[in-house]
């Protein structure tokens, strides 16, 4: 005869899940929607008020099963944000806020399919549609727009001068 552990049951007769099971389900649901950094997932589970031990176990499981990978997250994030017209400075800052190390940010920024020269040209043409620069004020407005999107002054200069 096998002894079965009696699970806690609610008033309605439903089996109640443990904190670890809930944290695991929440983490997997989040990871099914999109990639997350380790810090993002820990923050999300903490906000949902799961126990610290449960969060640690879930993170270790996700890392072991390769559901969670900061390098993969950073590579995908670089491509995604570049496609949306953001520059390397802004993307680097966002990755740092998401808990990605400086060395990994540098490593993942060197992807072959990231051409920020083309990204800045596309975003500039989309915004200004080839209109000529009227005066100094207009030039500064355009430069500030590109700077706020995360492009450095060298890239901005090349697109403004052409």
Order of alpha helices (4+ residues) and beta strands (2+ residues): alpha-alpha-alpha-alpha-alpha-alpha-alpha-alpha-alpha
